Amino acid sequence: MRIERMRHLVIVALLAAVAIGQTPTTREAMLARARALELKTAYVAPPGDPLEHHAAGLAKVICSAVFITGLEADFAAERVGYFTAPYTERSKLGRPVVDREAKRVTVSLPNGVVRTALFTGDQGCVALPKGATRPDFTPVKVPRNLPDGGKTPWPMGDRLPAGNPPEVDTEKVRQALDAGFTPASGETAAMVITWKGRLIGERYGKGVDQKTPLESWSMGKSLTATIMGILIRQGVYNLWQPAPVPEWQGAGDPRGKIRIADILHMSSGLRIRAPQDPDYDPSLGYPDHLYLYTGTVDSFKYAATRPLQWPPNTVGRYRNTDPVLINYLNRLGIEKLKEVYHTFPQRKLFDKLGIRTMVMETDPYGNFLTQGYEFASGRDWARLGNLYLQDGVWNGERILPEGFVKFVSTLAPAWEADGRPIYGGFFWLNGNDEFPVPREAYFMAGAGGQYTLIIPSHDLVVVRLGHFKGATDGEKSFKRALALLLEAVPVKK
């Protein structure tokens, strides 16, 4: 069983390497460059039993699938959330037990340990520390201060005009949707297409509709960046200042030189292990990248206490410490404004865009884990994508600071130095032609085939959400759909 597990993790690492643009040549060059820059700091692995972490991850995944998305537990156990609870590990765990009255999911291990996730309401599902029955914070209601969506025109509501604009080839849009949902093994759950902000096509899988919040995973990193953008707009922070993380303020602490921009660029230099690392070795134990979801610890404190592996802004690595730390800064900034932390995103962002379905989940201490624990409908991700297509302006109001959209969609210096033109500021770039669209395109991306793709040259925003099991076939389907969509709308003049 250990050999099987290691084989699975190696495959995950290899697939991740392909996904972030590594070839054997660039991988060796990256490793040589990283070794030359590496600092002499020690790595300390996350504590605890990896299988218990997987059990906590599975309990949370099933809890969210049942109580947020509305899926049946058996369906979810076969199809969703493989990231923090790999499918091969699920066979070693007891069948998830759903208590609908208590809104709780438990997963048992062979040694008798039970891991629990609890649905808290508007903060979604929380994986609890061993033996705990409640999280260590008081969940709050998040009001949606929006009119009836069914009576309000798109994009602030869900009422659509009849037909498409004459510039749009509706038949090509239909063909693109057909391609996006074929074959069925791709498990596509939602596709939403907008042109110049107008919804021109959408389709949903079985049991899913325009209001269904779906697993979105690391698209939440882009949401985390958006909240930071709002705080910058309000004067709380600026991109180029040293990040005021409390744990880094001691005299001579080298982490005190890490700027907010470096963290958004995924180049803080902090030492953890992630399956996406070019030198990832699964035999070294459970990766911190996942522990920040499943460790049931104060994720902000854990991330903030990691040492530097490289000087900041020198080496780009896709690691969850960085979005967790931006979330930490977001919380500090929101509380500095004397705003309510858990309601701030809805009031200052979602209510302005017409977003009604977003659920941002937390660790047991109430800290947002939107490096990947968030759920929203296809339409709501399209709304967020259109905020970026419109340079951070919505209904005439500037929500993001001038230059912020350019910042997130511009190649990060440390990634450029590695020869990988694929990462900006918590957004991916199409710099290696990952998708059959112009290289200027940039996108939110989440494990399991979750995408919000922004194509400025064609005024397009394209959302694809799917059940994790179908990720490989689903991505191929999405690429075929995109090629057709470029034929469906005119190039921007």
Secondary structure, DSSP 8 states (H G I E B T S, - for coil): -HHHHHHHHHHHHHHHHHHTT--HHHHHHHHHHHHHH----------S-HHHHHHHHHHHHHHHIIIII---HHHHHHHS-TTTS-HHHHTTS---EEETTTTEEEEE-TTS-EEEEEE-STT-EEE--TT-SS-SS-----------GGGSBTTTSSB--SS--TTS-HHHHHHHHHHHT-SGGG-EEEEEEEETTEEEEEEE-TT--TT--EE-TTHHHHHHHHHHHHHHHTTS--TTSB---GGG-STT-GGGG-BHHHHHTT---B----TTSTT--GGG-S-HHHHHHHS-S-HHHHHHT--BSS-TTS-----THHHHHHHHHHHHHHHHTT--TTTHHIIIIIHHHT----EE-B-TTS-B-TTT-EEE-HHHHHHHHHHHHTTTEETTEE-S-TTHHHHHTS--HHHHHTT-TTB-SSSEE-TT--SSS-TT-EEEEETTTEEEEEEGGGTEEEEEEE-GGGHHHHHHHHHHHHHHHHHHS----
